[in-house]
Amino acid sequence: MQDIRVNSWTELMEVLHGESWNPALRRFRSPYVFRGQGHDAPLTTSLQRLAGNTRDIERHLVRAFRKYAEANVKTRDLLWYWLSLGQHHGLPTRLLDWTYSPLVALHFATAQEERFDQDGVIWMLNAGQTNQALPQALSDLLRREGASVFTVDMLELLGTQGRDALAFDAEMTWLDRMEAESGQPFLLFLEPPSLDQRIVQQSALFSVLSDPEMTLDVWLSGREGAARRIILPAALKWEVRDKLDGSNITERTLFPDLNGLSQWLRRYYRLRDDGVPSPDEPAPESDRRQQH
């Protein structure tokens, strides 16, 4: 896996938008999806971060979520809808959040001021390359649809029949059967239904590993060129954060409700008190000595 440490906003933009030219389309269309993290942490799902057997816990979580949430939401009774809805509202699932937008990923890498003393990470993952490990049935479906990621409706076309898609019973799950046929775990990307404007504004999509116990870091480790990590130095975070605010990439636009508005206002009007000089201000004498 390639690690790239950037040292300026310009370099960051060049790396994030690299390889975007699509000669077949003659348009700039990046093959990458993005994930921003405020610090260097493994690519674990919220389900994996719970203690215990992930498969057993997942079955109970989804059953209970459907039981208690059904009276409050109107959604199609398909498991992939329920998983998307649960992930969207904080339920521990096997899904992992990604975005098509590098700037949205940068927002999440710089949204936690308490982590501004730590390097952030932007994951770039080439979905077209990871799709090469998909079982034949899934590859054929993407090819027929002319797509590189799945939707809930596309997965339903495979005969998953909604609530049985993961078949939380003694039988092998649908993903397990696919994995057994292909002989290895596989990764697919799922575009969630537009449950609300938050999903739309964030250009969101989810990754799904067929093995819920395997971390994505481990799966990617044997696939050269499929992913890269952009290291965002702590010293660059304030500049990135301010330039994102100036580009209207904020909590107010990505979480379009009163909570998002309040989060943006709280952060935007907070005075910076870390003692870092402005770009035109000379560094303190002690800092200059340390540079030589």
Disulfide bonds with the S-S distance in Angstrom:
none
